[in-house]
Amino acid sequence: MMKRVLARVIYLYITIMNFLVLWKVTGRVWETFVPLNSTTNLVGLVFVTPVIVIASFVFTGVMFHWIRKGT
């Protein structure tokens, strides 16, 4: 039971770290290539943020799968 809780806490922590890295990378790319105004900021908030959240969970899940399987 404790192992499972610890694994979930580690999973959540790594997911949050992945999200922060993706958020910073996306922010730099966004500032470089997208003109800033209220419409583009709203598009980024409504459409890009959920994609980043999903990508961070998927990446963490794949990473945990690779660690458990050893390949």
Rosetta silent file (secondary structure, phi, psi, omega in degrees, C-alpha in Angstrom):
SEQUENCE: MMKRVLARVIYLYITIMNFLVLWKVTGRVWETFVPLNSTTNLVGLVFVTPVIVIASFVFTGVMFHWIRKGT
SCORE:     score description
SCORE:     0.000 S_00000001
   1 L     0.000  -47.281 -179.009    0.000    0.000    0.000 S_00000001
   2 H   -66.972  -34.268  177.516    2.737    2.460    0.957 S_00000001
   3 H   -62.467  -40.848 -178.750    4.717    1.545   -2.160 S_00000001
   4 H   -67.056  -42.315  178.522    1.742    2.380   -4.332 S_00000001
   5 H   -64.081  -43.474  178.741    1.172    5.746   -2.656 S_00000001
   6 H   -63.528  -39.931  178.214    4.866    6.598   -2.964 S_00000001
   7 H   -63.332  -39.695  178.968    4.845    5.617   -6.652 S_00000001
   8 H   -68.797  -37.744  178.080    1.851    7.890   -7.284 S_00000001
   9 H   -65.276  -43.555  177.917    3.481   10.802   -5.450 S_00000001
  10 H   -63.944  -41.697  177.666    6.668   10.359   -7.494 S_00000001
  11 H   -58.735  -46.446  179.869    4.572   10.087  -10.674 S_00000001
  12 H   -64.569  -42.050  179.611    2.764   13.336   -9.860 S_00000001
  13 H   -62.387  -46.155 -179.865    6.014   15.125   -9.006 S_00000001
  14 H   -66.009  -36.282  176.918    7.673   14.066  -12.260 S_00000001
  15 H   -62.974  -42.624  178.553    4.543   15.048  -14.190 S_00000001
  16 H   -64.749  -40.374  177.814    4.617   18.521  -12.649 S_00000001
  17 H   -64.556  -42.076  176.413    8.322   18.874  -13.493 S_00000001
  18 H   -61.645  -41.802  178.564    7.630   17.783  -17.089 S_00000001
  19 H   -60.844  -44.103 -179.232    4.782   20.285  -17.298 S_00000001
  20 H   -63.721  -39.795  177.553    7.001   23.111  -16.079 S_00000001
  21 H   -64.858  -47.031  178.623    9.698   22.302  -18.641 S_00000001
  22 H   -62.972  -37.172  178.955    7.150   22.102  -21.462 S_00000001
  23 H   -62.736  -44.650 -179.463    5.526   25.332  -20.245 S_00000001
  24 H   -67.920  -41.174  178.467    8.831   27.223  -20.335 S_00000001
  25 H   -64.712  -45.013  178.450    9.795   25.863  -23.756 S_00000001
  26 H   -63.178  -39.052  178.401    6.359   26.664  -25.166 S_00000001
  27 H   -62.532  -41.854  178.932    6.516   30.149  -23.639 S_00000001
  28 H   -66.669  -43.544  178.213    9.841   30.896  -25.298 S_00000001
  29 H   -64.835  -41.331 -179.639    8.655   29.612  -28.678 S_00000001
  30 H   -61.875  -44.915 -179.657    5.361   31.489  -28.275 S_00000001
  31 H   -66.368  -30.927 -178.280    7.124   34.782  -27.489 S_00000001
  32 H   -75.376  -42.812 -169.034    9.445   34.342  -30.458 S_00000001
  33 H  -109.512  -14.783 -175.127    6.936   33.471  -33.179 S_00000001
  34 L  -113.351  127.528  176.347    3.460   34.648  -32.070 S_00000001
  35 L   -66.897  139.210 -176.670    2.517   38.321  -31.824 S_00000001
  36 L   -86.682  122.122  167.888    1.217   39.178  -28.374 S_00000001
  37 L  -156.640  177.572 -173.238   -2.350   40.411  -28.045 S_00000001
  38 H   -66.235  -31.860 -178.964   -5.385   39.322  -26.068 S_00000001
  39 H   -69.039  -46.837 -179.089   -6.644   36.916  -28.751 S_00000001
  40 H   -68.325  -33.493  176.647   -3.406   34.942  -29.066 S_00000001
  41 H   -66.653  -37.828  177.690   -3.028   34.843  -25.290 S_00000001
  42 H   -67.053  -41.046  177.283   -6.552   33.440  -24.972 S_00000001
  43 H   -61.390  -43.626  178.830   -5.833   30.825  -27.651 S_00000001
  44 H   -62.474  -41.185 -178.273   -2.690   29.834  -25.787 S_00000001
  45 H   -71.098  -41.827 -173.860   -4.513   29.556  -22.499 S_00000001
  46 H   -82.772  -37.673 -173.368   -7.559   27.672  -23.779 S_00000001
  47 H  -105.346  -39.656 -174.374   -6.023   25.360  -26.398 S_00000001
  48 H   -79.245  -38.942 -177.900   -2.278   25.046  -25.803 S_00000001
  49 H   -61.029  -45.346  176.392   -2.307   24.576  -22.022 S_00000001
  50 H   -62.592  -34.024  177.637   -4.475   21.408  -22.078 S_00000001
  51 H   -64.794  -40.111  178.546   -2.221   19.955  -24.773 S_00000001
  52 H   -65.924  -40.993  178.571    0.811   20.600  -22.564 S_00000001
  53 H   -62.623  -46.657  179.235   -0.920   18.964  -19.581 S_00000001
  54 H   -62.858  -43.220 -179.756   -1.830   15.888  -21.634 S_00000001
  55 H   -62.761  -38.411 -179.603    1.682   15.690  -23.109 S_00000001
  56 H   -68.221  -38.952  176.850    3.291   15.835  -19.674 S_00000001
  57 H   -66.675  -42.012  179.581    1.087   12.984  -18.354 S_00000001
  58 H   -64.755  -45.792 -179.637    1.749   10.874  -21.460 S_00000001
  59 H   -61.180  -42.329  178.929    5.501   11.512  -21.320 S_00000001
  60 H   -66.398  -40.255  177.634    5.626   10.589  -17.627 S_00000001
  61 H   -62.165  -42.975  177.490    3.578    7.440  -18.241 S_00000001
  62 H   -65.414  -40.337  179.629    5.919    6.344  -21.031 S_00000001
  63 H   -62.927  -44.731  177.646    8.932    7.134  -18.869 S_00000001
  64 H   -64.307  -38.065  177.755    7.564    5.036  -15.994 S_00000001
  65 H   -61.748  -45.291  179.228    6.775    2.209  -18.423 S_00000001
  66 H   -63.503  -39.400 -179.699   10.365    2.244  -19.730 S_00000001
  67 H   -66.128  -43.645 -177.991   11.761    2.282  -16.187 S_00000001
  68 H   -69.140  -38.159 -177.801    9.593   -0.672  -15.074 S_00000001
  69 H   -82.481  -21.854  178.515   10.255   -2.766  -18.186 S_00000001
  70 L    83.800    7.207  178.320   13.953   -1.942  -18.298 S_00000001
  71 L  -129.624    0.000    0.000   13.974   -1.068  -22.016 S_00000001
